[in-house]
Amino acid sequence: MKLKRFESLTLQGALQSVKAELGPDAVIVSTRRIHKGKGLFGLMSQALVEVTAAADRTGPDTGPFLREDKRWPGRGGARKREEREEEDRVETSSSAPPPKPSSYFDDQLRMATILDPLTQQVQAMREEVRCLREEQGDPEAVIGPMRQEIEGLRLVIGEVLGDRMRQKIGTLPGELGHEYEGLVGTGINPQVAHDLLRSVVEVLGTAGLNQPGAVRELLLERMEEAVSISGTLVPARATRNIVMLVGPTGVGKTTTIAKLASWALQGERPCKTALVTLDTYRIAAVEQLRIFAKLLKVPLEVAVSPKDLVGCLDRHRDADLILIDTTGRSPHDRTGQEELAAIERQNLKIDTHLVLSAPTAEPVLQEVIRQYRRFPIHRLLLTKLDEVRQCGHLFNLLHDTGMPVSFLSAGQRVPEDLELATKRRVIELVGLPALQERVADKQMVGA
């Protein structure tokens, strides 16, 4: 057998070369695509088709295969050669007609004509898939250009909106420029700040703006109208209030539960309180709440699943207030979402408070509220207020969502660092300079 490789731009061309050199009875051993050429990193290479074919070398021009002669030289080899020559003479003198050329090669050529374009398309698809896999292996290769484009759009939109906002600010009387800067300086959205001051102008008129005290008082009233509070947790007589705290990790739910229990026990009308925890995921969470329960002398129940929660609540039907602590999870955590959904399916009358940490950025807080609002969220509870100096971003949050605030927490002391939310207290926490001046004036008058 004779093996030989043929190269061509197409499969048809390679097969025609095989037929021309080895004859129509050649056997195709293998076909593959190769790249040949030079240049940096093979950039100048060209895709070719390589066909390996085989042909029998016992034809009349080459004579019989002489391997036996090499292995057995001498008289033995000569004898075998003579026998083989005699057989060839017998076959040549026979009356049988000569064999017809095989149609195998013609069939191969016809199939190649049909399949070669499809093969090229498959090869192109494989190359595209390979590139996509490489891009997935390096997400930055895809995300990077998109991020740059989005950032460019953001800058353009920001410039356009900034120009429009400057035009709006220009319509405000000059006396309100200081107030506007103070509002925006606390983190309040410029559009919200403009709307607040515009409402002040509509009430007082341009003449009334010459009275700074009246401007500040009306501005604070408008800000108070933009927020909502929920009131006390203490239930009415002969009723039971069930309160559940939910929220991301690290916002202070367990400590806030202890503060709420202490607040309820030491209020003007102390109420019988019980604690329930679903937080069996976090290490030592149950033990921490158990210590609080022991100090406050209130019962503590541990529910290992939402189904167990029903039994825990039934065992404390005589309680006026039941506080439920839950596991802190990311708002995108599917397990946490399923747990809240399972609690909702129990059809329990629960007042759910979403606990938010004040130092968290406003976009993150907006996303947390959006994710948790798929479940019944009734109120917001703000914690770690002592870790921020200005809370304009919280005012934006309350203004945009319209959700009421129940309690404000600022510190670790139980229960001193917890207070029932009021509108004026929420506005004070914004850190508005005009309000700080007003508070200082009142303190001086009181002195």
HUUR-V505380 format. One record per pair of residues at least 12 apart in sequence whose ideal C-beta (glycine too) atoms are under 10 Angstrom apart, sorted by sequence separation. I is the first residue (numbers start at 1). J is the second residue. D is the distance in Angstrom with one decimal. If there is no record, write none. Layout:
i;j;d
I;J;D
I;J;D
This chain:
i;j;d
6;18;5.4
34;46;9.4
35;47;5.7
36;48;5.8
68;80;5.0
69;81;6.2
169;181;9.8
181;193;9.0
197;209;9.8
203;215;9.9
245;257;6.2
261;273;5.1
277;289;5.2
290;302;8.6
300;312;9.7
301;313;8.3
312;324;8.6
327;339;7.2
340;352;8.6
356;368;6.7
382;394;6.5
407;419;6.9
408;420;7.9
4;17;9.6
5;18;9.7
6;19;9.9
15;28;7.7
34;47;7.5
35;48;7.3
68;81;7.8
180;193;5.6
183;196;6.8
244;257;9.8
260;273;8.5
261;274;8.8
276;289;9.4
277;290;8.7
289;302;8.8
299;312;9.8
326;339;7.5
355;368;9.8
356;369;7.9
407;420;6.1
408;421;5.2
4;18;8.0
6;20;9.5
14;28;9.5
33;47;6.0
34;48;5.3
36;50;9.2
66;80;9.6
179;193;8.4
180;194;7.1
183;197;7.6
200;214;9.0
201;215;9.3
204;218;6.5
243;257;9.0
261;275;6.3
275;289;6.3
286;300;8.3
301;315;6.9
326;340;7.9
354;368;7.5
380;394;9.2
394;408;10.0
406;420;7.7
407;421;5.8
408;422;8.8
6;21;7.7
33;48;7.1
34;49;7.8
66;81;7.6
69;84;9.9
169;184;9.7
200;215;6.1
203;218;6.0
245;260;8.2
260;275;9.5
275;290;8.9
301;316;7.3
309;324;7.4
354;369;6.8
365;380;9.4
382;397;9.2
405;420;9.6
406;421;6.0
6;22;8.9
15;31;9.0
32;48;9.6
33;49;5.9
34;50;5.0
64;80;9.5
68;84;8.5
180;196;9.0
200;216;9.4
277;293;9.3
286;302;5.7
299;315;8.5
356;372;9.7
382;398;9.3
405;421;4.2
4;21;7.2
14;31;7.6
32;49;7.7
33;50;7.4
64;81;7.4
176;193;9.8
179;196;8.7
180;197;5.8
200;217;9.8
201;218;9.8
243;260;7.2
258;275;8.4
275;292;7.6
285;302;10.0
299;316;6.8
309;326;9.9
326;343;8.3
354;371;10.0
365;382;9.8
380;397;8.0
404;421;8.1
405;422;9.1
408;425;6.5
4;22;6.8
31;49;6.6
32;50;5.4
63;81;9.5
66;84;9.4
176;194;9.6
179;197;6.0
197;215;8.8
200;218;5.1
203;221;9.4
257;275;6.6
275;293;5.3
298;316;9.9
354;372;5.3
380;398;7.5
405;423;9.0
408;426;7.4
2;21;9.9
3;22;9.9
31;50;7.0
32;51;8.4
65;84;8.8
165;184;9.9
199;218;8.2
200;219;5.5
203;222;8.7
257;276;9.5
274;293;8.9
324;343;8.8
354;373;8.5
410;429;8.5
2;22;7.3
6;26;9.9
11;31;6.6
30;50;8.2
31;51;5.1
32;52;8.4
64;84;4.9
176;196;9.8
177;197;9.5
199;219;8.7
257;277;8.0
273;293;9.5
299;319;8.2
306;326;9.9
352;372;8.7
405;425;9.4
30;51;7.6
31;52;7.6
63;84;9.3
64;85;7.5
169;190;8.0
172;193;10.0
176;197;4.9
179;200;8.0
197;218;9.9
200;221;9.2
243;264;9.5
275;296;8.4
298;319;8.9
301;322;8.8
303;324;8.2
354;375;9.4
380;401;8.0
405;426;6.2
408;429;7.2
4;26;8.8
11;33;9.3
29;51;8.3
30;52;4.7
31;53;9.5
63;85;9.2
168;190;8.7
172;194;7.3
176;198;9.0
196;218;9.6
197;219;7.2
199;221;9.7
200;222;6.6
257;279;9.6
280;302;6.8
303;325;9.9
388;410;9.5
28;51;6.4
29;52;4.3
30;53;9.0
64;87;9.0
168;191;8.2
171;194;8.9
196;219;6.3
199;222;5.3
241;264;9.3
254;277;7.9
273;296;7.7
275;298;5.9
276;299;9.2
277;300;7.0
278;301;9.9
279;302;9.1
280;303;8.2
298;321;9.6
299;322;9.8
301;324;9.2
303;326;9.7
331;354;9.8
352;375;7.2
354;377;4.9
380;403;5.1
382;405;6.3
385;408;5.9
386;409;8.6
387;410;8.3
2;26;9.0
3;27;9.7
5;29;9.3
28;52;7.6
29;53;6.3
64;88;7.3
166;190;9.5
169;193;9.0
173;197;9.0
176;200;7.3
196;220;9.8
198;222;9.8
253;277;9.8
273;297;9.7
274;298;6.1
275;299;7.0
276;300;7.5
277;301;7.5
278;302;8.3
279;303;9.6
280;304;5.7
324;348;9.6
352;376;5.8
353;377;7.9
354;378;8.5
355;379;9.9
356;380;6.0
358;382;5.6
359;383;9.5
360;384;8.7
377;401;9.8
379;403;6.8
380;404;7.1
381;405;7.2
382;406;8.9
383;407;8.7
385;409;6.6
386;410;4.0
387;411;9.4
4;29;9.7
5;30;9.3
6;31;9.8
26;51;9.7
27;52;9.7
28;53;5.5
29;54;5.5
63;88;9.2
165;190;5.3
169;194;6.5
172;197;5.8
176;201;7.1
197;222;8.7
254;279;6.9
273;298;5.1
274;299;5.0
275;300;4.6
276;301;4.5
277;302;5.7
278;303;5.2
280;305;9.0
298;323;9.0
300;325;9.7
351;376;9.3
352;377;5.4
353;378;7.0
354;379;7.3
355;380;8.0
356;381;7.2
357;382;8.0
358;383;6.7
359;384;5.8
378;403;8.3
379;404;5.3
380;405;5.2
381;406;5.2
382;407;7.6
383;408;8.2
384;409;7.1
385;410;4.0
386;411;5.1
398;423;9.9
1;27;8.3
3;29;6.8
27;53;6.5
28;54;8.2
165;191;7.0
168;194;5.4
172;198;7.1
175;201;9.5
193;219;9.9
196;222;5.1
199;225;9.2
253;279;7.9
272;298;8.4
273;299;8.7
274;300;7.7
275;301;7.1
276;302;7.7
277;303;7.1
278;304;8.1
324;350;7.2
326;352;9.4
350;376;7.9
352;378;5.3
353;379;4.8
354;380;5.5
355;381;4.8
356;382;5.7
357;383;5.5
358;384;5.0
359;385;9.0
377;403;7.4
378;404;7.9
379;405;6.8
380;406;7.0
381;407;5.0
382;408;5.5
383;409;4.2
384;410;7.3
385;411;8.5
386;412;9.1
7;34;7.4
26;53;4.6
27;54;4.7
164;191;9.7
168;195;9.5
171;198;8.3
173;200;9.8
195;222;8.8
196;223;6.5
233;260;6.8
272;299;9.6
274;301;7.0
275;302;9.6
276;303;5.9
277;304;10.0
278;305;8.1
324;351;9.8
328;355;8.7
351;378;5.5
352;379;7.6
353;380;7.0
354;381;7.0
355;382;8.0
356;383;7.1
357;384;4.8
358;385;4.7
359;386;9.8
366;393;9.6
379;406;4.3
380;407;9.2
381;408;8.0
382;409;6.8
383;410;8.0
384;411;8.6
1;29;9.6
26;54;6.6
27;55;7.4
60;88;8.6
162;190;8.7
165;193;9.6
169;197;9.0
172;200;9.4
173;201;6.5
254;282;8.5
261;289;9.6
278;306;7.5
322;350;9.0
324;352;9.0
350;378;8.7
351;379;7.2
353;381;4.6
354;382;9.9
355;383;6.0
356;384;9.1
357;385;9.2
358;386;8.4
359;387;4.9
360;388;9.6
365;393;7.4
369;397;7.4
373;401;8.5
378;406;8.6
379;407;8.6
381;409;7.2
382;410;8.9
383;411;9.5
384;412;9.7
398;426;7.1
5;34;9.8
7;36;7.6
26;55;4.7
27;56;8.8
161;190;8.9
165;194;7.1
172;201;6.9
196;225;9.7
234;263;9.2
235;264;9.7
326;355;9.6
355;384;9.9
358;387;6.5
359;388;5.4
365;394;7.9
368;397;9.9
23;53;9.9
25;55;7.0
26;56;9.0
58;88;9.6
161;191;8.9
168;198;8.4
171;201;9.2
179;209;9.6
196;226;7.6
233;263;8.0
234;264;6.5
241;271;8.3
258;288;8.7
262;292;8.4
266;296;9.6
278;308;8.6
323;353;9.9
344;374;9.8
357;387;8.2
358;388;4.9
362;392;8.8
363;393;9.2
366;396;8.8
373;403;8.7
22;53;5.7
25;56;7.4
173;204;9.9
175;206;8.4
192;223;9.4
195;226;9.2
232;263;9.7
233;264;6.5
240;271;9.5
254;285;6.2
257;288;9.9
258;289;7.2
261;292;7.2
265;296;6.3
278;309;6.8
344;375;5.9
357;388;9.5
362;393;3.9
365;396;9.1
366;397;6.8
369;400;9.1
370;401;9.2
386;417;7.5
395;426;7.5
21;53;8.6
22;54;7.8
23;55;6.2
60;92;9.2
173;205;9.7
232;264;9.4
237;269;9.4
240;272;9.4
241;273;9.9
242;274;9.7
244;276;8.7
246;278;9.7
249;281;9.9
253;285;9.4
254;286;9.6
257;289;6.7
261;293;7.8
264;296;9.5
265;297;8.4
276;308;9.3
306;338;9.2
340;372;8.0
343;375;8.3
344;376;6.6
359;391;9.7
361;393;7.3
362;394;8.1
365;397;5.5
369;401;5.9
385;417;9.0
394;426;7.8
395;427;7.6
18;51;6.0
22;55;4.0
23;56;9.2
173;206;5.6
175;208;9.9
176;209;6.7
179;212;9.0
234;267;6.2
249;282;8.1
255;288;8.5
258;291;8.9
259;292;9.2
262;295;8.7
265;298;7.4
276;309;6.8
292;325;9.9
306;339;6.2
309;342;9.0
310;343;9.6
313;346;9.2
331;364;9.4
341;374;8.6
343;376;9.7
358;391;6.1
360;393;8.7
362;395;10.0
14;48;8.5
15;49;9.2
17;51;7.9
18;52;9.2
19;53;9.0
21;55;8.5
22;56;9.4
175;209;4.5
178;212;9.1
182;216;9.9
192;226;7.9
233;267;9.2
234;268;8.5
235;269;9.9
240;274;9.8
242;276;8.9
244;278;8.6
254;288;5.8
255;289;9.5
258;292;3.9
261;295;9.8
262;296;5.9
264;298;9.2
278;312;9.3
289;323;9.7
305;339;8.4
306;340;8.5
309;343;6.5
337;371;8.0
340;374;8.5
341;375;6.9
359;393;9.8
360;394;9.6
362;396;6.0
366;400;7.5
369;403;7.2
383;417;9.4
385;419;9.7
395;429;8.5
396;430;9.9
13;48;9.7
14;49;5.1
18;53;4.4
174;209;9.0
175;210;7.0
188;223;8.8
232;267;8.3
234;269;6.0
254;289;5.7
257;292;7.4
258;293;8.3
261;296;5.4
277;312;9.3
306;341;8.8
307;342;7.6
313;348;6.9
332;367;8.8
336;371;9.7
337;372;9.1
340;375;4.7
358;393;8.6
362;397;6.5
366;401;8.1
383;418;9.2
391;426;8.3
394;429;7.1
395;430;5.1
13;49;7.6
14;50;7.3
15;51;6.5
17;53;9.0
18;54;9.7
23;59;8.8
173;209;5.4
175;211;9.8
179;215;6.7
183;219;8.3
232;268;9.9
234;270;9.0
235;271;6.9
253;289;10.0
257;293;9.6
262;298;9.4
276;312;4.9
289;325;6.1
306;342;3.9
307;343;9.6
310;346;5.7
313;349;9.9
331;367;6.8
332;368;9.8
336;372;9.6
340;376;9.1
358;394;6.3
365;401;9.4
391;427;9.5
394;430;7.4
395;431;9.7
9;46;7.9
12;49;9.0
14;51;4.1
18;55;8.7
172;209;9.5
173;210;9.8
175;212;8.2
178;215;9.8
179;216;7.8
182;219;9.5
232;269;9.6
234;271;5.7
255;292;8.4
258;295;8.3
261;298;5.9
275;312;9.8
276;313;7.2
288;325;9.6
305;342;7.7
306;343;4.6
309;346;6.7
310;347;9.6
313;350;9.1
331;368;5.0
337;374;7.6
340;377;9.6
360;397;9.9
381;418;9.5
391;428;9.4
392;429;9.7
393;430;9.4
395;432;9.1
9;47;8.0
10;48;9.2
11;49;5.0
13;51;9.4
14;52;9.8
15;53;8.5
233;271;8.8
254;292;7.9
258;296;7.2
274;312;8.5
305;343;9.8
306;344;8.8
307;345;9.7
310;348;7.1
330;368;9.1
331;369;8.7
333;371;9.6
337;375;7.9
356;394;8.2
362;400;9.4
391;429;4.7
392;430;5.6
9;48;6.4
10;49;6.2
11;50;9.9
14;53;8.8
176;215;7.4
261;300;9.9
274;313;8.8
276;315;9.6
286;325;9.2
306;345;7.8
307;346;7.7
309;348;7.4
331;370;8.1
332;371;6.7
382;421;7.8
390;429;8.4
391;430;5.3
392;431;7.2
8;48;6.7
9;49;7.1
11;51;7.2
175;215;7.6
179;219;6.5
183;223;8.8
233;273;9.9
258;298;9.8
276;316;8.1
285;325;7.7
303;343;9.7
306;346;6.3
331;371;3.5
381;421;8.4
389;429;9.8
390;430;6.7
391;431;6.4
392;432;8.2
7;48;5.0
8;49;5.6
274;315;8.5
275;316;9.4
309;350;9.2
330;371;8.8
331;372;6.0
356;397;8.0
380;421;8.9
385;426;10.0
388;429;8.5
390;431;3.5
391;432;9.9
7;49;7.0
8;50;8.5
274;316;4.2
285;327;7.8
306;348;9.5
331;373;10.0
379;421;9.1
389;431;6.0
390;432;8.5
6;49;8.7
7;50;5.3
8;51;7.7
176;219;9.1
273;316;9.3
274;317;10.0
276;319;10.0
285;328;8.9
331;374;9.5
388;431;8.5
390;433;9.8
6;50;7.3
7;51;7.9
272;316;8.6
274;318;9.0
275;319;9.7
382;426;8.5
385;429;6.0
5;50;5.8
6;51;4.9
274;319;4.3
279;324;9.7
281;326;9.7
282;327;6.5
5;51;7.1
6;52;7.9
272;318;6.7
273;319;6.4
274;320;9.1
275;321;9.8
276;322;6.2
277;323;9.3
278;324;6.7
279;325;5.4
281;327;4.5
282;328;7.0
4;51;9.2
5;52;5.2
6;53;6.7
272;319;5.1
273;320;6.9
274;321;7.6
275;322;7.6
276;323;7.2
277;324;7.4
278;325;6.7
279;326;6.2
280;327;7.5
281;328;8.5
282;329;10.0
382;429;8.3
4;52;7.4
5;53;8.0
271;319;8.1
272;320;4.8
273;321;4.7
274;322;5.0
275;323;5.4
276;324;4.7
277;325;4.4
278;326;4.9
279;327;4.6
281;329;8.1
3;52;6.4
4;53;6.1
271;320;3.5
272;321;7.3
273;322;7.4
274;323;7.5
275;324;8.0
276;325;7.2
277;326;8.0
278;327;6.1
279;328;7.4
354;403;8.0
356;405;9.6
3;53;7.5
4;54;7.8
270;320;8.9
271;321;5.1
272;322;9.6
273;323;6.8
274;324;9.6
275;325;7.2
276;326;9.6
277;327;9.0
358;408;9.0
2;53;8.9
3;54;5.2
4;55;7.9
269;320;9.3
353;404;9.9
355;406;9.8
358;409;8.9
2;54;6.4
3;55;8.6
53;105;9.6
353;405;9.5
354;406;9.7
355;407;9.3
357;409;9.6
358;410;8.3
1;54;4.9
2;55;5.0
353;406;5.6
1;55;7.1
2;56;7.7
281;335;8.9
353;407;7.9
355;409;8.6
1;56;6.3
2;57;5.1
281;336;9.3
351;406;8.7
1;57;6.8
264;320;7.9
265;321;9.2
1;58;9.6
51;108;9.8
264;321;5.2
263;321;10.0
281;339;9.6
264;323;8.1
2;62;9.2
261;321;8.0
51;112;9.3
260;321;8.2
278;339;7.4
261;323;5.8
278;340;10.0
49;112;9.2
260;323;5.6
1;65;9.9
259;323;10.0
244;309;9.2
258;323;8.9
278;343;8.2
257;323;5.2
49;116;7.9
242;309;9.8
256;323;9.2
257;324;8.2
258;325;9.3
257;325;4.8
256;325;8.8
257;326;9.7
49;119;8.7
255;325;9.9
49;120;9.7
242;313;6.7
253;324;9.9
254;325;5.6
358;429;8.2
253;325;5.8
254;326;9.7
47;120;8.7
240;313;8.9
253;326;6.9
25;99;9.3
242;316;9.6
253;327;8.9
254;328;8.7
253;328;6.2
24;100;10.0
25;101;7.5
26;102;9.4
28;104;9.1
47;123;8.0
240;316;8.5
252;328;9.3
24;101;4.9
25;102;5.0
27;104;8.5
28;105;8.6
240;317;7.2
242;319;9.0
251;328;6.7
23;101;8.2
24;102;5.4
26;104;8.9
27;105;9.6
240;318;8.4
241;319;9.1
243;321;6.9
244;322;8.9
245;323;7.4
246;324;9.0
249;327;8.4
250;328;6.5
23;102;8.9
24;103;7.9
25;104;7.3
26;105;6.7
240;319;6.3
241;320;6.9
242;321;8.0
243;322;7.1
244;323;7.9
245;324;7.0
246;325;9.4
247;326;8.1
249;328;3.6
24;104;7.2
25;105;7.4
28;108;6.4
240;320;6.2
241;321;5.2
242;322;4.8
243;323;5.3
244;324;4.0
245;325;6.1
246;326;5.1
248;328;5.9
249;329;6.6
24;105;4.3
31;112;8.8
239;320;7.8
240;321;7.5
241;322;7.5
242;323;8.3
243;324;6.8
244;325;8.2
245;326;6.4
246;327;9.0
247;328;6.4
248;329;7.0
249;330;7.2
23;105;8.2
24;106;7.3
26;108;9.4
238;320;9.4
240;322;7.0
241;323;9.4
242;324;6.9
244;326;6.4
246;328;8.6
247;329;8.8
248;330;6.1
22;105;9.3
237;320;9.1
245;328;9.6
246;329;8.9
248;331;6.4
24;108;9.6
28;112;9.7
235;319;9.8
236;320;9.6
247;331;8.7
248;332;9.9
249;333;9.4
24;109;9.8
31;116;10.0
235;320;5.6
246;331;9.7
248;333;9.1
19;105;5.3
33;119;8.0
234;320;7.6
235;321;6.5
18;105;7.7
19;106;8.6
33;120;8.8
233;320;9.8
234;321;7.2
249;336;9.7
31;119;9.0
233;321;6.4
248;336;9.2
16;105;9.5
19;108;8.8
15;105;7.3
18;108;8.8
19;109;7.4
33;123;6.3
233;323;8.7
246;336;8.6
15;106;9.8
18;109;9.5
15;108;5.9
16;109;7.0
246;339;9.5
260;353;9.1
15;109;5.1
246;340;6.6
15;110;9.9
12;108;9.8
15;111;9.4
16;112;9.4
244;340;9.3
11;108;9.3
12;109;6.4
15;112;5.5
246;343;9.2
256;353;8.7
11;109;9.0
12;110;9.5
14;112;8.3
15;113;9.3
257;355;9.7
12;111;10.0
13;112;9.3
244;343;7.6
256;355;6.3
11;111;9.2
12;112;5.1
253;353;9.2
11;112;4.3
12;113;5.6
15;116;9.7
10;112;8.0
11;113;8.4
14;116;9.7
253;355;5.2
10;113;9.1
12;115;10.0
13;116;9.5
251;354;9.2
252;355;6.8
11;115;7.5
12;116;6.2
244;348;9.0
251;355;4.6
252;356;9.9
11;116;4.3
251;356;6.4
252;357;7.0
10;116;5.7
11;117;9.8
242;348;6.8
244;350;5.0
246;352;6.1
247;353;8.4
248;354;9.4
251;357;4.5
10;117;9.3
242;349;6.5
243;350;7.4
244;351;7.2
245;352;8.0
246;353;7.4
247;354;5.5
248;355;8.2
250;357;7.0
251;358;9.5
11;119;7.1
241;349;9.1
242;350;4.9
243;351;5.0
244;352;5.0
245;353;5.3
246;354;5.8
247;355;3.7
248;356;8.3
249;357;10.0
10;119;9.7
11;120;9.3
240;349;8.7
241;350;9.5
242;351;6.5
243;352;7.9
244;353;7.1
245;354;8.1
246;355;7.0
247;356;6.5
248;357;7.8
251;360;8.2
10;120;8.8
241;351;6.5
242;352;9.5
243;353;6.4
244;354;10.0
245;355;5.3
247;357;8.3
250;360;9.6
248;360;8.4
235;351;9.8
248;364;8.9
248;365;9.9
251;368;9.3
233;351;7.8
296;414;8.6
295;414;8.5
296;415;9.6
233;353;9.1
248;368;6.1
230;351;8.8
247;368;7.4
260;381;8.9
292;414;7.4
230;353;8.6
248;371;9.5
248;372;9.1
259;383;9.5
247;372;7.6
256;381;6.6
246;372;6.6
256;383;6.1
253;381;8.8
255;383;8.2
246;375;7.8
252;381;9.3
247;377;9.7
251;381;8.9
253;383;8.4
246;377;7.5
251;382;9.5
252;383;4.4
244;376;9.9
251;383;5.7
252;384;6.4
247;380;9.5
250;383;9.9
251;384;7.6
244;378;9.6
247;381;8.1
250;384;9.4
243;378;9.4
246;381;9.8
243;379;9.1
245;381;6.9
247;383;8.8
243;381;9.7
263;407;8.2
233;379;9.7
260;406;9.3
260;407;7.2
230;378;7.6
231;379;9.5
259;407;8.0
267;415;9.7
230;379;4.6
260;409;9.5
266;415;6.8
229;379;8.9
230;380;8.6
259;409;6.6
265;415;8.7
228;379;9.3
229;380;9.9
230;381;9.3
256;407;7.5
262;413;10.0
263;414;8.9
264;415;9.0
228;380;9.5
259;411;9.5
262;414;5.3
263;415;4.6
256;409;5.7
259;412;9.3
261;414;8.7
262;415;3.8
263;416;9.8
267;420;9.6
255;409;8.0
259;413;8.4
260;414;9.6
261;415;8.2
262;416;9.2
259;414;5.1
260;415;7.8
263;418;5.7
255;411;9.6
258;414;5.1
259;415;4.6
262;418;8.0
263;419;8.8
252;409;6.7
255;412;6.5
257;414;10.0
258;415;7.9
259;416;8.6
263;420;8.1
251;409;9.6
255;413;9.7
256;414;9.4
259;417;7.0
260;418;7.0
255;414;7.2
256;415;9.9
259;418;4.0
252;412;8.5
258;418;9.4
259;419;9.7
245;406;10.0
256;417;9.8
255;417;9.1
256;418;7.2
243;406;8.7
255;418;9.4
227;394;9.2
227;395;7.0
226;395;7.4
229;398;9.5
226;396;9.7
227;397;9.6
228;398;7.1
227;398;4.5
228;399;9.8
223;395;7.1
226;398;7.2
227;399;7.0
189;362;8.9
226;399;4.7
228;401;9.4
230;403;9.0
231;404;8.2
233;406;7.2
226;400;9.7
228;402;6.4
230;404;4.0
232;406;8.8
233;407;8.2
187;362;7.6
227;402;9.0
228;403;7.0
229;404;5.5
230;405;6.6
231;406;7.9
232;407;9.8
223;399;8.7
226;402;9.1
227;403;9.5
228;404;4.1
229;405;5.4
230;406;4.5
227;404;8.3
228;405;7.2
229;406;7.5
230;407;8.7
227;405;7.0
229;407;9.7
229;408;9.8
233;420;8.5
232;420;6.4
231;420;7.9
230;420;9.1
231;421;8.8
229;420;8.2
230;421;7.2
231;422;9.9
229;421;4.8
228;421;9.5
229;422;6.2
227;421;8.9
229;423;5.9
227;422;9.8
228;423;8.1
229;424;9.9
227;423;5.7
229;425;8.9
226;423;9.2
227;424;9.9
229;426;7.3
224;422;9.2
225;423;8.2
228;426;9.4
193;392;8.9
224;423;4.2
227;426;5.3
192;392;9.1
223;423;8.4
224;424;6.5
226;426;9.7
227;427;7.3
187;388;9.4
223;424;9.5
226;427;9.1
188;390;9.3
193;395;9.9
221;423;9.5
224;426;8.0
186;389;9.2
187;390;5.9
188;391;9.6
189;392;8.1
192;395;7.8
193;396;10.0
196;399;9.4
220;423;9.4
221;424;9.9
223;426;8.7
224;427;5.8
227;430;9.6
186;390;4.4
187;391;7.3
188;392;4.1
189;393;8.8
192;396;6.4
195;399;9.5
220;424;7.8
223;427;5.0
185;390;7.7
186;391;7.4
187;392;2.8
188;393;8.1
191;396;9.8
222;427;10.0
186;392;3.5
187;393;4.6
188;394;9.8
189;395;8.7
221;427;9.5
185;392;7.9
186;393;8.7
187;394;8.3
188;395;5.7
189;396;5.0
192;399;5.9
220;427;6.0
223;430;7.4
184;392;7.9
186;394;9.9
187;395;7.8
188;396;6.3
192;400;8.5
219;427;9.6
220;428;9.3
183;392;7.4
186;395;7.7
187;396;7.3
223;432;7.8
182;392;10.0
189;399;7.9
220;430;9.8
188;399;8.5
189;400;8.4
183;395;9.1
220;432;7.9
223;435;8.6
219;432;8.1
220;434;7.8
219;434;6.7
220;435;6.2
216;432;8.8
219;435;8.6
216;433;9.8
217;434;9.5
216;434;4.6
220;438;7.6
215;434;8.1
216;435;7.4
213;434;9.9
216;437;7.7
217;438;7.8
212;434;8.3
216;438;5.8
212;437;9.2
213;438;8.2
216;441;9.9
213;441;8.9
188;430;7.2
186;429;9.8
187;430;8.2
188;431;10.0
186;430;5.3
187;431;8.5
188;432;8.3
186;431;5.0
185;431;8.7
186;432;5.8
183;430;8.5
185;432;8.8
186;433;8.1
185;433;7.5
182;431;9.3
183;432;6.7
186;435;9.6
182;432;5.9
183;433;9.1
182;433;4.4
183;434;8.7
181;433;8.9
182;434;5.8
179;432;8.8
182;435;9.0
179;433;8.9
182;436;9.4
178;433;8.6
179;434;6.3
182;437;9.7
178;434;8.4
